[in-house]
Amino acid sequence: MNLRNLTVLVILLLVAVFAALNWQQIATPTEINLLFTRVSAPIGLILLAIIALLTLLYFVFLAVVEAGALLEIRRHARQLEQARKLADKAEASRFAELKKYLAGELGGLKQELSGLKEHVATEVGGAKKALSLEHDTLKSQHAEISGRVDARADQLKADLVARLSRLEEELSASTERSGNALAAFLKELEGRLAGLRNEDGRAG
C-alpha cells in the first residue's frame, strides 16, 4: 500500500471517528434546500454518504488506472519479449553467418598454409641440394688447393735445401780460400821475420 492510499484511509478513519462521536447530531433531520424543492433529511448522513461515494469512486478510479497501467505494462512486456526474440533470432542469424564466414576463412587459411608448407618444403629441398653441391665443390676445391699448397711447400723446401747446400759449399770454399790466404800470409810473414833476424845477426 502506497502513501497516497494510506493517507486516504487515515482520513476516512478520522471521518468515521468523528461521525461516531457526533452520530446524534449527524442523524438529526433538518430542512435541506434542493434548489427546486425543500426536504427534511439528516444532512450529516447525506454528507457521509457523499464522502463514502467519492471514496468508492476514488478507489474504483484507482483500480481502473492501476489495471490500465498493468495492461500497458503487460503490453510493453509482450512487445519487449517479441523484440528480444527478434533480436535473439537476428543475433543467432548473424552468429551463424559469422560462423560460416569464419569457417570459410579458416578453410582458406588451411589451404594457404598447406601451399606454403609445400613451397617451403620445395625451397628447403632445393636449398639442401644446392648446399650439398656447393659443399662437394668446396671440398674438391679444398683438396685441389691443399694439393697445390703441399706441392708448393715441397718445392719451396727443395729450393731452400738447395740454397742452403750452395751456401754451405760457398761458405766452405770461402773459408778454405781464406785459410789458404792466411797460411800463405803467415808463411810470408815468417819468411820476412827470418830474413830480418839473419840481417841483424850479420850486423852484430
C-alpha positions in Angstrom: 0.0 0.0 0.0 1.4 3.3 -1.1 1.5 6.6 0.9 -1.5 8.1 -1.0 -3.9 5.2 -0.2 -2.7 5.2 3.4 -3.4 8.9 3.7 -7.0 8.4 2.3 -7.6 5.5 4.7 -6.4 7.6 7.6 -8.7 10.5 6.6 -11.7 8.1 6.3 -10.9 6.6 9.7 -10.9 10.1 11.2 -14.2 10.9 9.5 -15.6 7.6 10.9 -14.4 8.5 14.4 -15.9 12.0 14.0 -19.2 10.5 12.8 -19.3 8.1 15.7 -18.7 10.8 18.2 -21.3 13.1 16.7 -23.8 10.5 15.4 -26.8 12.0 17.1 -26.2 15.4 15.5 -25.4 13.8 12.2 -28.6 11.7 12.2 -30.8 14.7 13.2 -33.2 15.6 10.3 -33.0 19.1 9.0 -34.6 21.1 6.1 -32.5 20.8 3.0 -32.8 23.2 0.0 -32.5 21.2 -3.2 -32.9 24.3 -5.4 -36.3 23.3 -6.8 -37.8 21.9 -3.6 -37.1 21.5 0.1 -37.0 18.2 2.0 -36.3 17.2 5.6 -33.4 14.7 5.9 -30.3 14.2 8.1 -27.7 16.3 6.3 -24.8 14.6 8.1 -25.8 11.2 6.8 -26.1 12.7 3.3 -22.6 14.1 3.6 -21.2 10.8 4.9 -22.9 9.0 2.0 -21.3 11.5 -0.4 -17.9 11.0 1.2 -18.4 7.2 1.0 -19.4 7.5 -2.7 -16.5 9.7 -3.5 -14.2 7.3 -1.7 -15.6 4.4 -3.6 -15.3 6.3 -6.9 -11.7 7.1 -6.0 -10.8 3.5 -5.3 -12.7 2.4 -8.4 -10.8 5.0 -10.5 -7.6 4.0 -8.8 -8.3 0.3 -9.6 -9.1 1.2 -13.2 -5.9 3.3 -13.6 -3.8 0.5 -12.0 -5.5 -2.1 -14.2 -4.8 0.1 -17.3 -1.2 0.6 -16.1 -0.9 -3.2 -15.6 -2.3 -3.9 -19.0 0.1 -1.3 -20.5 3.0 -2.9 -18.6 2.0 -6.3 -19.9 1.6 -5.0 -23.4 5.1 -3.4 -23.2 6.4 -6.6 -21.7 5.0 -8.6 -24.6 6.5 -6.1 -27.1 9.8 -6.3 -25.3 9.6 -10.1 -25.3 8.9 -10.0 -29.1 11.7 -7.6 -29.6 14.0 -9.8 -27.6 13.0 -12.8 -29.6 13.6 -10.9 -32.8 16.9 -9.7 -31.5 17.9 -13.3 -30.5 16.9 -14.6 -33.9 18.9 -11.8 -35.6 21.8 -12.4 -33.3 21.6 -16.2 -34.0 21.4 -15.5 -37.7 24.4 -13.2 -37.5 26.3 -15.7 -35.4 25.5 -18.4 -37.9 26.7 -16.2 -40.8 29.8 -15.2 -38.8 30.5 -18.9 -38.1 30.1 -19.7 -41.7 32.3 -16.9 -42.7 35.0 -17.9 -40.2 34.8 -21.5 -41.3 35.4 -20.4 -44.9 38.2 -18.1 -43.9 39.7 -20.9 -41.8 39.5 -23.3 -44.8 41.2 -20.7 -47.0 43.9 -20.2 -44.4 44.4 -24.0 -44.1 44.8 -24.2 -47.9 47.2 -21.3 -48.0 49.1 -22.9 -45.1 49.3 -26.2 -46.9 50.5 -24.5 -50.1 53.0 -22.5 -48.1 54.3 -25.7 -46.4 54.7 -27.4 -49.8 56.5 -24.3 -51.1 58.8 -24.2 -48.1 59.5 -27.9 -48.4 60.4 -27.5 -52.1 62.6 -24.5 -51.3 64.3 -26.3 -48.4 64.9 -29.4 -50.7 66.4 -27.2 -53.4 68.5 -25.3 -50.8 69.7 -28.7 -49.4 70.7 -29.9 -52.9 72.4 -26.6 -53.7 74.3 -26.7 -50.4 75.3 -30.3 -51.0 76.6 -29.4 -54.4 78.3 -26.4 -53.0 79.8 -28.5 -50.3 81.1 -31.0 -52.8 82.5 -28.2 -54.9 84.2 -26.6 -51.9 85.5 -30.0 -50.8 87.1 -30.6 -54.2 88.5 -27.1 -54.4 89.9 -27.5 -50.9 91.5 -30.8 -51.9 92.9 -29.2 -55.0 94.2 -26.2 -53.1 95.7 -28.4 -50.4 97.5 -30.4 -53.2 98.8 -27.2 -54.7 99.9 -25.9 -51.3 101.6 -29.2 -50.5 103.4 -29.2 -53.9 104.4 -25.6 -53.5 105.6 -26.3 -50.0 107.7 -29.3 -51.2 109.1 -27.1 -54.0 110.0 -24.3 -51.6 111.5 -26.8 -49.2 113.6 -28.3 -52.0 114.7 -24.8 -53.2 115.6 -23.9 -49.6 117.6 -27.1 -49.1 119.4 -26.5 -52.4 120.1 -22.9 -51.5 121.4 -23.9 -48.1 123.6 -26.5 -49.7 125.0 -24.0 -52.1 125.6 -21.5 -49.3 127.3 -24.2 -47.3 129.5 -25.1 -50.2 130.3 -21.5 -50.9 131.0 -20.9 -47.2 133.3 -23.9 -47.1 135.1 -22.7 -50.3 135.4 -19.2 -48.9 136.6 -20.5 -45.6 139.2 -22.7 -47.4 140.4 -19.8 -49.6 140.6 -17.6 -46.5 142.6 -20.3 -44.7 145.0 -20.7 -47.6 145.4 -17.0 -48.0 146.0 -16.7 -44.2 148.5 -19.6 -44.3 150.4 -18.0 -47.2 150.4 -14.7 -45.5 151.7 -16.3 -42.3 154.5 -18.1 -44.3 155.4 -14.9 -46.0 155.4 -13.1 -42.6 157.6 -15.8 -41.1 160.0 -15.6 -44.1 160.3 -11.9 -43.7 160.9 -12.3 -39.9 163.6 -14.9 -40.6 165.2 -12.5 -43.1 165.2 -9.7 -40.6 166.8 -12.0 -38.0 169.6 -13.0 -40.3 170.4 -9.4 -41.2 170.5 -8.5 -37.5 172.9 -11.4 -36.8 175.3 -10.4 -39.6 175.3 -6.8 -38.4 176.3 -7.9 -34.9 
